[in-house]
Amino acid sequence: MRKLLIFTLPFAAGTLLCQFVLHGKWRILVAAAAILTAVLFAARLHGRAKRIVRIGTAGLAAGVIWYTGYAAVFFAPMEALAGGEAEVRVELLDYAEETDSGARCKVKVVSPALHGKAMYYGDRVPLLYLEPGDRIRAKIKYYSAATLSGEESAYFTSQGIYIRLYASAEQAITGGHAGGFRYLPQRLAKRLQDTAAGLYPADTGGFLTAFLTGERDGLDLRTSGNLSKAGLMHITAVSGLHCGFLITALGYLLLRRQKLTALLGYPVLLLYMVMVGCTPSVIRSCIMVGFALLAPLLNRESDGLTSLSGALLVILAADPFAAASVSLQLSFAAATGILLLSPRVYAALQEYRPRFAWVPRRVWGLCSGVVSSSLSVMVLTAPLNALYFGELSLISPIANLLVLWMVSWLFSTALIVTVLCSVWTCFVPLAAVPEYMARYVLWVAGMLAKVPGHSVRFTGPAVTLWLLLVYAMLILCMLSKDRRRKYIIAGIAAAVCLIAARALPVLSVGDSKLTAVAVNVGQGAATLLHSGDCTVLVDCGSLGGTLGAGKAVLTAMETYGWHSLDQVALTHYHEDHANGLEELFTQIKPGELLVPQLADSSDQSALQRETLELAEQYGIPIKYVEIARETVDMGEAVLTIFPPVSEGRANEEGLTVLCTAGEFDLLITGDMASATEQELIDTYLLPDIEVLIAGHHGSKYSNSKAFLEAVAPEVGVISAGAGNRFGHPAQETLGRMESAGMAVFRTDLHGNILIRVHRS
């Protein structure tokens, strides 16, 4: 009986319940109920069942109690500071990273002394030039780490970060422990990353840096998109794969001496764990590898599930908030799939070996191992990928088959060459070897990303129901005793159902004169317009969407079967309307970019320059809408783009877009305020419209009563992020729309909003 496993699973369940469900007195009640169950209910049982119930309920109670106590000691004191200001002294725990408005870094608060880590935000100078161990004194304002943009979030707390610090005055460097032995792993990781960045070309250098250290900042959008679509992004997240490669390489160097590898190799593995950031996946791997290495030295057999549960217990004991980490959940789900399902799938594949006797034994064994591992991982991680990323790669088993046979050699070669080149420049010519190996991986990812149907995006209930159906069929197949042909039949049925699920949205808009989609990009704006064979996008930006504006637009286009963009119109140059363009352009090249021409506008000139440079980089023609209106024919609809009617800030110098299909009119005003709205209706004769994409995300300063009376919309669509810090949409705006008799739809409440104009 695996007692550790029986205890750990309820322990983890208790921490998750406390994280997402239980609060206050409910935690005490659940812990008490678990203890009473162990005492009273288990007393009626006997033997094995009795032990299982007692151990399991003890684990649940322990998880709830441990989380509650840990939160009271570490999290609550920091959370209580939110909203306050103070002068603090912090010590950098790692190198800072650049942000849009400065830089940020993980720190510990030295004075006043606080338990746990914090995220410090400050100016680029001097933060980007400091080392781990340096200390800074600054006046800061405290912000909650459990709330982001008005929504509860476990993004920071799952990493052990319990408060955010924003510097509000000059930062003073006050010494510290920089250069000390404690921060040696961080310095080694930085040296490795800098060497890789200078040694390899930009595309392969970014990939190899991520592959060796897990640092993905150097990955360009095209590369990361291809890796994600092909199901190969996992090789850039340091995990058991990398730890296994490292120990294997050390084993060969030590002539496969098991005890010597355990004694010398494990300290090296622990150093590597700290270098790459002690993420849950690498901690799990190190603990499991430790079990495997040390068990023979202690004359014990290594048990995979026991070591896996031991790793989970260690991580949650050190920080129960880590239970909410996406990295931890994916890592343990993948490891569980490999341990429980992979041997069975591998055995099933071996039954077909006689039919493929012509395939060399080693090749068959390698292919069977990769396919069985890939399928086993997919079975348990698919729901998590659907929940957190809204996407599931169907082609990942093929991608792994084409790539995993050589990534161990790539890891060893790249690590050795990069380390040697960081010390002796004479080894630089050897960098060509890992570079060409990396190019092969990127080539495979790029080719597979172009395969139709390479992934499933969970954009509606039909695809979600398909996933539930697949699991239901899988469970039935596992429980039934029929021949293995049942899996083939189930696979065919799943494929047919998937085709049907993906075809439904496409068929639903196929007979429309005009289809408009207000894409849910969070706090931002993106509107797709489609008629005939023409598709136009108006704006593409977000300040915090789950997917990112570019990916959200691509997902919506794929949902409805639109594969090209004829034009992209940008109402104005603000991040929440334009920062998704680069991600979009890496996948689709529009026929034309329509923008306002703004020569003297300081608050948007930088983004204007970046946008124009981006269009030039991807070879996209630019058309400025300056004085006269532009008319674009799109299938059975007509697009009219009005030039700016006012001067001043970016919001007032934007374009207005009117889409007309017969007697139907849809109007997009960007972020213009009520005064500019008045200038618009004074300058141009606008028709009575059916749909208004509400100005400025429903701000109280837009969508004025006079404007609504002038254009008389029947429906208002508000694109805003849930719980955004701007308070969009404002109650005043909602009140004006209600008074105007408008039906109101919101992306923060309804997701993507689909508007169809039927042919009469």
LOMIRO-300104 format. One record per residue: x, y, z of N, C-alpha, C in turn; residue in three letters. Coordinates in steps of 0.05 Angstrom, whole numbers, plus 5000, padded with zeros to 4 digits. Each point is the difference from the previous one (the first is absolute). Example, Ala and Ser with C-alpha at 12.3 -4.5 7.8 and 13.67 -1.06 7.14 Angstrom:
526448865156498250245000501850245000ALA
499350214986501650245001498550225014SER
//
This chain:
501749765000498350245000501850255000MET
499550184981501650244998498850215019ARG
500950005025499050175021500550304994LYS
502450054989500750284994498150114978LEU
499449844980498250094979497250045011LEU
499049825017497350035012499850255017ILE
502250085013500050245017500350254983PHE
501749994979500750244985497650104983THR
498649824987497850094983497950165015LEU
499049905023498150175015501350265011PRO
502649985007501450245009499950224978PHE
500649914975499950194978497250104995ALA
498049825003497250084996499250215021ALA
501049975025499450195021501150274993GLY
502550014990501250264993498550144977THR
499249844980498450114978497350105009LEU
498749865018497450095010500350265015LEU
502150035015500550255014500750234981CYS
501349934978500850214981497650114985GLN
498249824992497850094982497249995012PHE
499649855021497249965009499650085029VAL
501749895018499550045029501250265010LEU
498550145016501050255012499050015029HIS
501650135017499250045028499349755015GLY
497750015012499149785018499649744985LYS
499550014973499549764985502549825001TRP
502350115001502549845001500049845026ARG
499350135022499949875026498049775000ILE
497750064988497949794999500849764984LEU
501350044977500949784983502149845014VAL
501950145013502149855015498849845022ALA
498150115014498749865022498449764990ALA
498750044977498449784988501949774992ALA
502350074989501949794992501149855024ALA
500550145022501049865024497849825012ILE
497550105000497849835010499649764983LEU
500350034974499749774982502249795007THR
502450095004502249825007499549855026ALA
498750145019499649885027497549835000VAL
497850104989497449865003499449814978LEU
500250094975499349834978502049774996PHE
502650075002502049794996499949785021ALA
498850075024499849805021498249764992ALA
498250054981498249794991501349824978ARG
502350094990501349854979502149825012LEU
501149834983502149815009502249984979HIS
502349935010502349944982500850234982GLY
500449944975501150184980498250254997ARG
497349964998498250224996500250205023ALA
500349905025500250175023502550174999LYS
502249884992502550154998499950224978ARG
498749924978499850204977498450245009ILE
497749955013498250225008501550185020VAL
501349885019501450165021502350164988ARG
501549884983502350144988499050224982ILE
497949944984498950204981498850245015GLY
498349955020498750225014502150165016THR
502149865010502150155014501550184980ALA
500449914975501250164980498450254993GLY
497349964998498250224994500150215022LEU
499749915025500150185023502750145001ALA
502149854996502750135001500350214979ALA
499049944975500250204979498650265006GLY
497549975011498450245007501450165022VAL
500949865021501250135023502750134992ILE
501549864984502650104992499750254983TRP
498150004981499550234983499150245017TYR
498249955018499050215017502250135017THR
501649835012502250115016502150144984GLY
500649894977502050134982499050274990TYR
497550014993498850254991500150215022ALA
499449925025500050195022502850115006ALA
502049844996502850085007501350164977VAL
499649904975501550124977498350194984PHE
497549924993498550154981498450235013PHE
498649945021498250205012501450265008ALA
502449995013501350255008500750174975PRO
500849884978500650154976497450114987MET
497949844999497550084988498950245015GLU
500450015026498950225017501350264993ALA
502450004988501450244993499050134975LEU
498449864983499150104974498650265003ALA
500850194983498850275001501650205016GLY
501949905016501650185017502650084986GLY
501450195013502650094990502049995022GLU
502549964992502249985020502750024987ALA
502050055016502749984989501149735007GLU
500949854981500949735004502949974990VAL
501249785010502649924990499749714990ARG
500649964975499649734988502649904989VAL
500249734998502349874989499149844975GLU
501350044978499349874975500749705002LEU
498149844992500449715000500849894973LEU
499850164979500749914973500650264984ASP
500649964975500450224982497250124992TYR
499950264997497650144992499349954971ALA
497450024994499149984972498550254992GLU
500250074975498950254991497049974996GLU
498550225006497150014996499450244982THR
497550034993499250234982500650275013ASP
499850015027500350265013502550025018SER
501749804998502450005017501349725002GLY
500349915025501149735004498849895026ALA
500249745003499149875024501949775008ARG
499949935025501749785010498949885025CYS
500549745004499249875025501950095022LYS
498950075023501750105022499049885026VAL
501650035020499149965028500150265014LYS
498150065017499850255014501749975026VAL
502250145001501949985023499050185023VAL
499150244993499150185020497650164990SER
497649975012499449845023500149704993PRO
500849835017500349724994497349874994ALA
499849884977497649864992500749724990LEU
498349805007500449734990499049984972HIS
501449834984499149964972501350194981GLY
499449964974501150174979498150224992LYS
501150204987498450224989500950064972ALA
498350134984500750084974500450315000MET
502450084994500750295002500050124972TYR
498650234997499950144974501350275004TYR
501950064981501450255002501050094973GLY
501750215000501150104975502049804988ASP
500350024973501949834987502950045010ARG
500650255005502650075012499550095029VAL
501149865019502349814997499249715001PRO
497449945000499149725006501249804981LEU
500050064974501049814981503049965001LEU
501450175015502949975002501049895026TYR
498149925017500749895026500249694998LEU
501249885020500449715002498449895023GLU
499449745000498849885023501750045025PRO
498750085022501450065024500350305005GLY
499850174979500050295004497550085016ASP
500350215015497850105016499350294991ARG
497350055002499050264991498250115023ILE
500350265005498250145018498350194984ARG
497449995003498250174985497350035014ALA
498650214994497350045010498149864980LYS
498449835010498349844983497150015008ILE
498349904982497249955007499449714997LYS
498649885020499449725000497549944983TYR
500149794984497749904985499749715005TYR
497549915001499549715004501149834978SER
501149775007501049814980497849804993ALA
497850005015497849814995497950124983ALA
500250254992498150134983501450154978THR
499349944975501150134977497850114983LEU
500150254993498050144984497249965011SER
499850005027497449985013499049715003GLY
501549804990499149725002501949855018GLU
498849805014501749825016501749844981GLU
502649975007501849864983502149865017SER
500749754992502149855014502650014986ALA
500350184980502450014983502550055018TYR
499950205017502350065017500149825024PHE
497849965014500049855025500949714996THR
499449884976500949734995503049984996SER
501350234997502950014998501350095026GLN
498450025022501150085025500350305003GLY
498850164982500150295001497450105012ILE
500250145023497650075015499450305002TYR
501650164987499550295000501450124976ILE
498950214989501350154978500850285011ARG
502450084993501150255009500550184976LEU
498950245000500450194979501550245011TYR
502450044990501750235009498850264991ALA
499750195018498750254993502050235003SER
502549955006502050215003502749894992ALA
502150165003502749924992500949755015GLU
501349824986501049755011503050045008GLN
500749915024502850025009501149735004ALA
502449954988501349745003501550005027ILE
499749805016501150005027501649755006THR
501749914981501749765005498449754998GLY
500849805016498649744999502049774998GLY
499149784989501749754998500549934971HIS
500050194982500649944972502849884998ALA
500349804983502549874996500649785020GLY
498249965019500449795020499449724989GLY
500849805016499649724991497049944998PHE
498350135016497249935001498750054973ARG
500950204985498850064974501749904977TYR
501749815005501749894978498249874979LEU
498049845006498449884979498750204981PRO
499050225011498850214984502050124981GLN
502550045010502050124983500949804978ARG
500149755007500749804979497849984979LEU
497450025008497849994981500250254982ALA
500550235011500250244984502449984981LYS
502249895009502349974982499349814977ARG
498649795006499249804979498150134980LEU
498150165010498050134982501450214983GLN
501850165011501450204985501849884979ASP
501349785007501749864981498449894976THR
497749885007498349894978499050224982ALA
499250235012499050224985502150114980ALA
502550015009502150104983501249804981GLY
499649745007501349794985498449914975LEU
497449995003498249894979498450234987TYR
499149964976498250194987497550045016PRO
498550224995497850085017497949785003ALA
499249874977497949805002500849765015ASP
502349884993500949765015501050075027THR
501150245004501050085026497850025020GLY
497750124992497750025018499049735008GLY
499949824980499049735005501949845019PHE
502650024994501949855016500250115029LEU
499750265003499950115027497649895015THR
497750004987497649895013500449705006ALA
501149864981500449715003501949935023PHE
502150165003502049945021499250105028LEU
498750245000499550135026497150055006THR
498249964981497250065004499350294997GLY
501950174994499550294996499050054971GLU
497450074998498750024974499950284988ARG
501150195014499850284990501250044973ASP
502049834993501450034974498549874977GLY
497949855006498549874979498350204985LEU
500350024974498350184984497249884998ASP
498050174993497249914999499549784980LEU
501450014977499649794980501049735010ARG
502450005013501149755010498249885022THR
499350175019498349905022497349914990SER
498950144980497549914989500249734986GLY
502149964985500449744986500449785020ASN
501650055021500649795020497449935014LEU
498450205006497449955014498149844983SER
499850074975498149864982500949714995LYS
502649964999501049734995500149835025ALA
499450125023500149855025502849955010GLY
501950184993502849975008500850215020LEU
498250175009500850215019501049885026MET
499349755006500849885025503049975002HIS
501449984977502949975002501550255008ILE
498550235000501250255009499450055030THR
498549825012499550025029501649795014ALA
502050095016501849815012498549815018VAL
500349744995498449805014501649745003SER
498649785004501349745003501649934976GLY
499150094976501449944976502950105002LEU
500350255008502650135001501749875023HIS
498749955023501549885022501049724992CYS
498349864986500849734990502450024981GLY
499950204981502250044982502650065015PHE
499850175020502450095015501249765015LEU
498349845014501149785014501149794981ILE
498749964977501049804981502750094990THR
500350264993502650104990502149965022ALA
499450065025501949975021500749705004LEU
498049834997500549715002501949904980GLY
499850104975501949924979502850115007TYR
500150245010502650125007501449845022LEU
498349895018501149855023499949704994LEU
499949934974500249724991497849825012LEU
497650125003497749855009500449885028ARG
501550125016500449905028497750115017ARG
498249835007497450085012500450165026GLN
501649895018500450135026501550264997LYS
501950014982501550254996498250214987LEU
498349914982498150194987498150115021THR
499149845019498250095021501450205018ALA
502449945007501550175020500950264987LEU
500950004975501050244987497950134983LEU
498349844987498150124981497750145014GLY
499149905023497750135012500650285010TYR
502350065012500650285006500050184976PRO
501049904977499950154975497150064992VAL
498349805003497250034993498750215018LEU
500650005026498950205018500950284992LEU
502550024993501050264991498550104975LEU
499549814981498550074976497250085007TYR
498849875020497350075009499850295009MET
502050095016500050275009500550194977VAL
501849924982500650184977497650064983MET
498349814996497750044982497550105015VAL
500350065026497850145013498349845019GLY
500649755006498549845019497050004994CYS
499349964975497249984993498949735010THR
497449975004498949755010500849764983PRO
500150034973500649784983502849905004SER
501950185003502849915004500549905028VAL
498650115020500249895027499049725001ILE
497649964987498949734999502049804987ARG
501250094978501949834986502449935017SER
501150205014502349965016499549815023CYS
497650035013499349825022499749714990ILE
498649974977499649734989502649884991MET
501750164987502649894993501649935024VAL
499850165022501349935025499149735011GLY
497449954999499049745009501249784984PHE
500150044973501049794982503049955004ALA
501550225006502949975003500849895027LEU
498550085021500849935027498949735009LEU
497849924987498849745008501949774999ALA
501649964978501949784999502250025021PRO
500750255007502150035021498949915027LEU
497450025004498849925025498749724999LEU
500749864978498949734995497049995001ASN
498850214987497150014998499250024971ARG
497749914993498950034973498750274997GLU
500450124977498850264994497249964989SER
498050135013497249984992499250274989ASP
499150014975499450254986497850165014GLY
497849875007497850145012500750115028LEU
501649845015500950095026501850254998THR
501949994981501750234997498550244990SER
498049964982498450224990498450135023LEU
498749835017498550115022501850135020SER
502549895004501950135018500850284990GLY
500450024974500750264988497750205004ALA
497649914996497750185003499750095029LEU
500449825019499850075028502250205008LEU
502449964990502250195007499450284989VAL
499050014975499450274989497850145015ILE
497949855006497750135014500650055029LEU
501849855012500850065028501650255000ALA
501750044980501650254998498350244994ALA
497949964983498350224993497349894990ASP
498049995017497449884992498650174978PRO
500850254997498850174979500849904972PHE
502249844999500949894974498049814988ALA
498049915015498049824989498550124977ALA
499850274999498650144979501850054976ALA
502549925001501950054978499349834975SER
499750134977499449854976502449814993VAL
502450105005502449844995499949745017SER
499350035025499949765018497849814990LEU
497750104994497849824992500649854974GLN
501150154980500849874975502249795004LEU
502050085016502349825005499149745013SER
498450025021499249765014498049834984PHE
498350144984498149854983501649844979ALA
502050134988501649874980501549765012ALA
501250045023501549785013498249775008ALA
497650065009498149795007499149844976THR
499650144978499349874975502149804991GLY
502550095002502349834992500249765018ILE
499650045026500349775019497749804998LEU
497550104997497749835001499249894972LEU
500150164980498849924974502149914980LEU
502450135001501949944979500849714998SER
500449855022500749714997497849844986PRO
497550075005497849864988499850064970ARG
500450254993499950074971502449884986VAL
502350005013502449884988499649704995TYR
498849865020499549714998498049954977ALA
498050174997498049974978501450034973ALA
501850194998501450044975501849764993LEU
501149885020501849774996498549764988GLN
497449995004498549784988499950024970GLU
500450244989500150034971502849974988TYR
501949935017502749974991500349794978ARG
498749775002500449804978499150104973PRO
498150184999499150114974502150194988ARG
501750105016502150194991502849895005PHE
500349744994502649875006502350124984ALA
499350134977502050124983501350265013TRP
498650115020501150235013502149925020VAL
502450125000502149925019499050025029PRO
500949825017499149995027500450265016ARG
502350124996500550255015498250224991ARG
499550014974498350214990497149965010VAL
499149754999497349945010499850075029TRP
502049925016499950065029500050305005GLY
501650154986500150295003497350124993LEU
499049934977497450114991497749925019CYS
500049765009497949915019500250155026SER
502450055010500450145025499150294998GLY
500750134978499350284997497050034997VAL
498749834983497150024995498549945026VAL
500849795014498649925025500250225020SER
502450125003500350225020498450254991SER
500050064975498650244990497049975004SER
498949774993497149955004499250005029LEU
501749885017499449995028500050275013SER
502050174992500150275010497550164991VAL
499349964975497850154988497449945015MET
499649755007497549915013499550165026VAL
502150055016499550135026500550304999LEU
501450104980500550294999498050154981THR
498549854984498150134981498050185015ALA
498749915022498150195013501450255011PRO
502449975009501550245011500750194977LEU
500849894978500650174977497550154990ASN
497849855000497550124991499150225020ALA
500449965025499150195021501850255000LEU
502649965000501850235003500850134974TYR
500349854979501050114974497950004978PHE
497849865004497949994980500849864974GLY
502149835002501049874975501249735007GLU
499749814982501149735003501349924973LEU
502649955001501349914976499549714994SER
498949944977499449724993502449874986LEU
501950164991502249904984502549955017ILE
499850055027502349985017501349725000SER
498549774999501449744998501849984976PRO
499150114977501749994976502450185004ILE
499550245011502250195005502149875019ALA
499149885021501949875019501549784986ASN
498649854983501349784986502350104982LEU
499650244988502050114982502250145014LEU
499650075025501950185014501449875024VAL
498449855016501249915026502349814997LEU
500349874977502249814996502750145001TRP
500050274995502550134999500350235021MET
497950065016500250235018502049945023VAL
500349755007502049945021502850074991SER
500649944974502550074989500250314997TRP
497850124993500050294997500650135027LEU
498749905021500350125027503049975009PHE
501049764998502849955009501950174983SER
499750004974501850154982499850305005THR
497650105002499650295004501150095027ALA
499549845020501050075027503050005001LEU
501349794990502949985001501350224983ILE
499050044975501150204983499750285011VAL
497650065011499550275011501850055024THR
500249815017501850035024502950044991VAL
500949844981502850024991500550284988LEU
498150094984500350264986499850235020CYS
498749965022499950215020502750045014SER
501749804998502750015013502250044979VAL
499849854978502150014980498850064973TRP
500750224987498850074975500949834977THR
502149845004501049834979498049784992CYS
498049955017498049804995497650104985PHE
500050264992497850124987499149854974VAL
501949914983499249854976498249765006PRO
500349885024498349775006497150075003LEU
499450265003497250085004498349934976ALA
501249954977498549934976498549745004ALA
501049825017498849745003497250035014VAL
499950115025497350035012498250194984PRO
501250194986498450194984498449854979GLU
501349834985498649854978498149805012TYR
500649895023498149815013497550165008MET
500450245011497850175008498350084976ALA
501350054978498650084975498249774991ARG
500949765004498349774993497449995016TYR
500350055027497750005017498150234992VAL
501050234994498350234992498849954973LEU
501449864982498949944974497649815003TRP
500449795017497849815004497550155012VAL
500550175020497850155012498650174979ALA
501550144983498950174979498349844980GLY
501049774992498649844980497449895012MET
500149905024497649885012498050215007LEU
500950245006498150215007498350084976ALA
500949934976498450064975498149784993LYS
500149775013498249784994497250065008VAL
498149984982497250065007499049825023PRO
498650125019499049845022502049925020GLY
502350155001502249925018499250035030HIS
498050165006499350045028497050065002SER
499049985024497250065006500050245019VAL
498450204993499750235017497250005012ARG
499950035026497549975015498650285001PHE
498650054978498850274997497049995004THR
498949775005497149995004499249745013GLY
497449975007499149765014500249754984PRO
499950024973500049754984502749865003ALA
502250145000502649885002500549895029VAL
499050155019500249915028498449745004THR
497649984988498449765002501549774986LEU
501450064978501549804986502149885018TRP
501550175015502049905018498849825021LEU
497750085011498749835020499249734988LEU
499050014975499349754986502449824997LEU
502350114993502449844996500749865026VAL
499950145022500649875026498049795008TYR
497550054993497949805006500549754984ALA
500750034975500649764983502549865010MET
502050155008502549885010499549835025LEU
498350115018499449855025498449754993ILE
498150024982498549764992501849794988LEU
501950094984501849814987501849865021CYS
500850155020501749885021498549815018MET
497450065004498449835017498949754986LEU
499750024974498949774985502149794995SER
499249764993501849784996500149904971LYS
499250184982500049924972502850014989ASP
500349944975502650004987501050294996ARG
502650024994501250274997498950164977ARG
498549874983498850154978498250225009ARG
499149985025498250205011501350285001LYS
502650005004501550265001500050124972TYR
500349844980499950104972497350124994ILE
497949865008497350104995499550265015ILE
500950005026499750245016501650244988ALA
502449944989501650214988498650114975GLY
498949834984498550104976497650165008ILE
498649915020497650155010500850275010ALA
502350015015500950265011500850194977ALA
501349894980500850174977497650114986ALA
497949834995497650094987498650225016VAL
499949965027498750195017501550275001CYS
502749984999501650245000499650164974LEU
499949864978499550144974497250145001ILE
498149865012497350125002500050245018ALA
501549985023500150225019501350244988ALA
502149964984501450224988498550124976ARG
498349834988498550094976497650175008ALA
498949955024497550145008500350314999LEU
502150125012500250294999500350104971PRO
501549854984500550084972497350004985VAL
498549785003497449984986498050215010LEU
500250075026498150195011500250284988SER
502450074989500350274989500349994969VAL
499749764989500549974971498150154983GLY
497450035008498050124983499450295008ASP
501950125015499550285010501050204979SER
498550224998500950234984502450135012LYS
499950025027502250125015500249865027LEU
502549945008500549895027502050195014THR
499350085024501850165016500549865027ALA
502550005009500749875025501550215017VAL
498950075023501550165019501649795017ALA
502649994995501749795012500650075029VAL
499749815017500650045029503050005003ASN
501250235002502950035003500750105028VAL
498150005018500450135026499650304998GLY
501750155014499850295000501350114975GLN
498550004978501150094975497849994979GLY
500749994974498150004979501049854976ALA
498249854987500649864975497349924988ALA
499450094976497449934988500549894972THR
499149764995500249884973497450044985LEU
500350074974497850044982500449824975LEU
498049844993500349814978497550014982HIS
500550024974497849994981501149894974SER
498649814988501049874976502649855006GLY
502050074986502749885005501950205012ASP
498950225011501750225010499850015030CYS
502350035013500050035029501750245008THR
498950165018501450255009500149995030VAL
502250095011500350025029500350295008LEU
498550095019500250275011501149985028VAL
502550105003501550005026500849725008ASP
502149995016501049745011501950065023CYS
498850035023501750065024498649925025GLY
501649985022498949925026502050075021SER
499050075024501750055023499949775020LEU
499049774992500049785019498249774992GLY
499649954975498449774992501349745007GLY
498549795003501149745007501949894978THR
499250034975501549894978502050214988LEU
499450265003501450204985498350064976GLY
499950254992498150094979500549864974ALA
502549984992500649874974499049714999GLY
500649855021499249725001497049975002LYS
498750185015497150005002498750044973ALA
501150194984498950054973500449754982VAL
502449895001500649764984498149775007LEU
499549975026498249795009497250044989THR
499050255001497350064990499949954970ALA
502150084985500049964971499949704994MET
501649845015500049714995497349885006GLU
498750105021497449905008498050024977THR
500050224986498050054979501149954972TYR
502449894998501049914974501050234983GLY
501050225012501150224985503049985001TRP
501349984977502849945000501850224989HIS
498850234994501650234990498750265009SER
501650215000499150275006500550184977LEU
498050134990500350184977501150275010ASP
498950105022500950255012500049985030GLN
501850165012499950055029499850305003VAL
498050105014499750285005500650065030ALA
501750195005500750085027498850275006LEU
498150005020498750265006502050205011THR
501849925018502050185011502249845012HIS
502150155008502549875009500049985031TYR
498649825011500249945028500349705004HIS
501449925021500749725005497549824999GLU
497950095012497649825002498549994974ASP
501150124979498849984973502049904980HIS
502549985007502149944980502149805008ALA
500249935026502449845008499849704992ASN
497849924988499849724991500749964970GLY
500850224987500549984971502449824994LEU
502150025016502449844993499449705001GLU
498649915021499349725002498249924977GLU
498250184992498249954977501649974974LEU
501950194996501450004974501949764997PHE
500849885023501749764997498649774987THR
497350005001498449784990498550074974GLN
499250264998498450084977501150274990ILE
500450024973500950254988497650144988LYS
499050225012497750144988500750134973PRO
498050054984500450134975500750295002GLY
499150135022500450295003499550085029GLU
501550205009499750115027499050294997LEU
497750065011498850264999500450145027LEU
501350245000500750135025499650304997VAL
499750145022500050294999502850114998PRO
500450234987502650124998500250225021GLN
501849965019500250195023502950085003LEU
500750244991502750085001500950105027ALA
498350145014500750135025498149905022ASP
500649785012498449895021501849855019SER
500950135021502149895017499249765015SER
497449985007499249785017499649744984ASP
500350014974499649764984502149974978GLN
501950194998502049994978501749755001SER
500849915024501649765002498649754989ALA
497549975008498449774991499450024970LEU
499650254990499650044972502449914984GLN
502450085010502549924986500349705000ARG
499549875024500249715002498149864981GLU
497650104998498049884982500850014971THR
500950234992500950044972502449834994LEU
501949985019502449834996499249714998GLU
498049925016499049725000498849944973LEU
498450184989498849964973502249984979ALA
502050165002502249994981501549745002GLU
500449915025501549755004498649764987GLN
497350005001498549774989499050064971TYR
500950224989499350064972497050064996GLY
498850145019497150064998499750294990ILE
498650044978499650274990498450175020PRO
500750265002498750185019498550214984ILE
497550055009498450224988499250195023LYS
500650254997499350205020497250124993TYR
498450025020497450134997500250275013VAL
500350214984500750265011497850214997GLU
499150044975498150224995497349904991ILE
500149844979497549894989499449735011ALA
497449935001499249735009500949794979ARG
500549765010500749774982497749814999GLU
499549894977497949804996501249734991THR
499349795014501049734994497749824994VAL
500049884976497949804994500949735012ASP
498249885015500549745012497649824997MET
500149854978497849814994497450154996GLY
498049935017497450124998499750245019GLU
502350095011499950235018502050214991ALA
499850245011501750224994501150125026VAL
502650055000501350115023500750294994LEU
499250185017500650284997501750085024THR
502450114994501950075021500350315000ILE
499250135022500150295002502650085013PHE
501350224989502550095012499450145027PRO
502250065015499650145026498550264996PRO
498350075019498450244998500850205022VAL
502049935016500950175022503049985003SER
501050175017502950005007500349985030GLU
502449925008500549995029501349735007GLY
498949865019501149745009499249794980ARG
501349775004499749774981497149934996ALA
498449995022497349924998498350174981ASN
500850264998498450184984501050024971GLU
502249884994501250024973499849734985GLU
497949855007499749744988498149984977GLY
499949764988498249954977497349905011LEU
498050044984497349895005499449814977THR
498849775007499449794980497049944999VAL
498850034977497249934996499849774980LEU
498749785008499649774983497149984993CYS
499450004974497250004990499549754983THR
497949865006499249774984497050034996ALA
499250114977497250054995499050215018GLY
497949945016498950195019501249985028GLU
502149835002501349965026502550175001PHE
500450135023502450175004501249945028ASP
502749975000501549965025502150225001LEU
500350135023501850225003502149955022LEU
502550064994502249975019501350285003ILE
500150105024501050275004502750015015THR
501249775005502550005015499750095028GLY
501750195008500050105028499250305002ASP
498750104979499450295001498150075022MET
500450245012498450105021497550144989ALA
498250085018497450114991500350254983SER
502050175006500350244984500849934971ALA
501749804996500749914974497749864986THR
498449865015497649874989498250224988GLU
499850235014498350214990501250124974GLN
502650024999501350104975499549804977GLU
500049745007499549804979497350034988LEU
497950035016497350014989499550284988ILE
501550205008499850264987501350004973ASP
502249844997501550004975498849824979THR
499149765008499049804981497149935006TYR
498549954979497349915003500049695004LEU
499749925024500149725007497249885000LEU
499649764991497349884999499249915028PRO
497449935003499249865024501249724999ASP
501349935021501549755000498649795016ILE
500749754994498949785016501849925023GLU
502650004996501949915020502250215004VAL
500550075025502250185007502049855017LEU
502549994990502249905017500750235018ILE
499249995025500050225018502850135001ALA
500050275000502550155001501449975026GLY
502749984999501849995023499149805021HIS
499249764990499449775018497850065020HIS
498250194993497850075018500750215020GLY
502150164995500750215019497850205003SER
499850125024498050205005500450264984LYS
502450034989500650244984499349964970TYR
499049774993499349954972497049914999SER
499149954976497249914996498050195013ASN
500250254993498450215012497049974992SER
498350135014497149984994499550124973LYS
501350234993499650124974500949824977ALA
502249875005501049824979498249764996PHE
499049885021498249774998497450084987LEU
499150255005497550094987500550054971GLU
502450084992500650064972500249754983ALA
501249795010500449764984498049785007VAL
498550035022497849825007500649704998ALA
502149905014500749724998497949825015PRO
499649774990498249815013501549825019GLU
502549944994501749825016502650145006VAL
500949975025502750105007501849775008GLY
502449994990501949795006502450145014VAL
500649905024502250125016502249805002ILE
502450084991502449835002501650105024SER
500049845021501450085025500949745015ALA
502050035016501049775016498649985026GLY
499749765010498649955026501650135022ALA
498750165017501350125023502250194993GLY
500050134977502250174992500350245019ASN
502450115002500550225019498850274992ARG
499050014975498950264990497050035007PHE
498849795010497150015006498349994976GLY
501049894977498449974976498349755001HIS
497650004991498450244991498950155025PRO
499850264997499050175022497049975002ALA
499050035025497149985005498550224985GLN
501350244998498750224985499549924971GLU
502049874988499749924972497849794997THR
500049805018498049794999497250125003LEU
499850215018497550135004499050154975GLY
501950144986499350144976499149804978ARG
501349784998499249804980497349885006MET
499549955026497449905007497850204994GLU
500650255006498050214994499450034971SER
502149944983499650014971498749764989ALA
499349815017498649754991501849804987GLY
502650015006501949824987500249745016MET
500449784985500849755012503050005002ALA
501149935023502950025005501349735003VAL
502249954986501549765002502950075007PHE
501349845017502750075010501849764997ARG
502450054990501949774998500949905027THR
500150175020500849905027498049815012ASP
497550024991497849825010499349784980LEU
500150064974499049814980502149884982HIS
502650085004502149904982499850124973GLY
500849854979499750104973497150054993ASN
499550234988497250074993499749984970ILE
498249824991499649954972497550154990LEU
500350154978497850154988499849904971ILE
497649914992499549904973497950164986ARG
500450074975498050134984499149814978VAL
497649915002499049804981499250134973HIS
500249844980499050094974497050015000ARG
498850214989497150035000498849824979SER
//
